[in-house]
Amino acid sequence: MNVLLVYPKLPFSFWSAPETIRFNAATALFAPLGPITLAALLPTDWNIKFIDYNISELTEKDWHWLDALMISGMIVQKEGFHTLIKEAKKRSKLTIAGGPYPTLMPDELIEAGCDYVICGEAENAIQSLLTALHSGKSGQIITSTEKPDLSCTPIPRYDLINLNHYLFFLVQTTRGCPFSCEFCDIAGLYGKVPRVKKPSQVIAEIEHLYQLGARGTILFADDNFIAKKTNAKAICRELIVWNKKRQQPFGFMTQASVNLGQDLEMIDLMTAANFGEIFIGIESPDEDILTAHQKHHNVSNPLFESIENIRNNGLSIIGSFIIGFDNEKQGAGQRICDFIDQTHIPTVMLNILTAPPGTQLSKRLKEEGRLFDRVIKLHSGETTFSLPNFTPSRPLEEIIEEYITMWEYLYHPARFLERTYKFCLAVRPTRKAMATDNDTQPSEKLAETAGPPFRKSFYDFLAFLHHVWGHGIVAPHRVQFWKQLYGMWKKNPSRLKKYLIHCISGESYLLISKTIRYDVNRLLEGQHKER
């Protein structure tokens, strides 16, 4: 059977980073992991191809070739699912859907005409899918409630993708999260008991990527890399040895909970393994809000101290914040801005609270009669540009105004550069700069991005020139720009490259801040028309 795996296009969002992609030797930010993991689980006698709609689209030749279309993705890609299913039905092609969106909302896809919908993780569902296909009866929801042992998960089919199209590569080390934040769907999707891959599996996947020619940054696509710290530390120890042996071809980034800041050994192992940046769900500086929405670990682990420990010991931070919680007091946006100013976190993801399907929050709001049937979105499925899908406890207009103000305040160019400068100054020098290299503590090094060296260097140079022109030549804050550049070179030279990468990466979010008021107000107008 000829099977075409498809990953629908991701809508414009915080993670799209269009300016970062524009000045890089890549077409998309990261290579999708779900579809190529699924590909490794399918029968070996199937002919399999993969198309990422963020790179290219199906052609007539593709449609003629395929016998079955398998679509995998998240709720943010909902529109793409429905468009592909509609087109497949026109052509009488078999359709199969799986991933987080089909798992949470299978009936929607069956109603749209999908032949088979897989709910749950693919490892335990493939045999049931094959049985269903053999029966020939379409319109089936195949449910797999058992959580698979990840030690049996094969190496994803990285060979199905063009590595040069992507800035980052994804590897997964764990599924599940021990925390139960009310607004998060991870525990519902993957369970509260973390399941992990063995360190040897992780190294095998990274070695496989290396042999295929990948270089640059690997994002560990875990909901919480330190969900099981003993395994995370074991992985880091293996990475230290592997990366040193291979002359540091990869840098790493991941997502972790804030309690990382209370484990200096874990931080030290991560930086020794060449981790450079982590994403942390901080959400709110208001402890009563964190407690009410079951983000207890952000209260039991002091936020400011934890972030300071992470930063001072060599890791950069992307912080996620949410506005619009129940019983949130007026001025929440300003309190978030104050917290970010105090911690100097350069890159922050700003969200308006929505209640995703399957979360404790959505269940509670439904019981209270406050949950809407759908979310009104400017860009389908992206929380950064979504209005609440429920009746909030304070005026919506007040929440919207604070949200817009946060974007405009935090990503004002001069303020963003100042925050980035202060953060990078506080990051300790690299091990090499401190002259502490040894067999177990390799020097931290920013890995090169994928692609031929000349092409990569050329794009790096273009990005730098663009940044210098925009901030050092024509901007009103150009004096500040040159003072900070000199200050980094003088005071913390081993982190100068990290500083420039932060500044250049921020261009995408500076762009969003310039249009956010218009975009969100247009979204609000759309909501009023629909209701």
Secondary structure, DSSP 8 states (H G I E B T S, - for coil): -EEEEEE----SSTTT-HHHHHTTT-SEEE--SHHHHHHHHS-TTSEEEEEETTT----HHHHHH-SEEEEE--GGGHHHHHHHHHHHHHTT-EEEEESHHHHH-HHHHHHTT-SEEEES-GGGTHHHHHHHHHHT--SEEEE--S---GGG-----GGGS-GGGEEEEEE--EE--S---TT--HHHHH-SS-EE--HHHHHHHHHHHHHTT--EEEEE--S-TTTTHHHHHHHHHHHHHHHHHTTS-EEEEEE--GGGGG-HHHHHHHHHTTEEEEEEEEE-S-HHHHHHTT-THHHHS-HHHHHHHHHHTT-EEEEEEEE--TT--TTHHHHHHHHHHHHT-SEEEEEE----TTSHHHHHHHHTT-B-SS--BSSTT-GGGB--SB--SS-HHHHHHHHHHHHHHHT-HHHHHHHHHHHHHHS---TTTTT--BTTB--------SS-HHHHHHHHHHHHHHHIIIIIISSTTHHHHHHHHHHHHHH-GGGHHHHHHHHHHTHHHHHHHHHHHHHHHHHHHHHHHH-
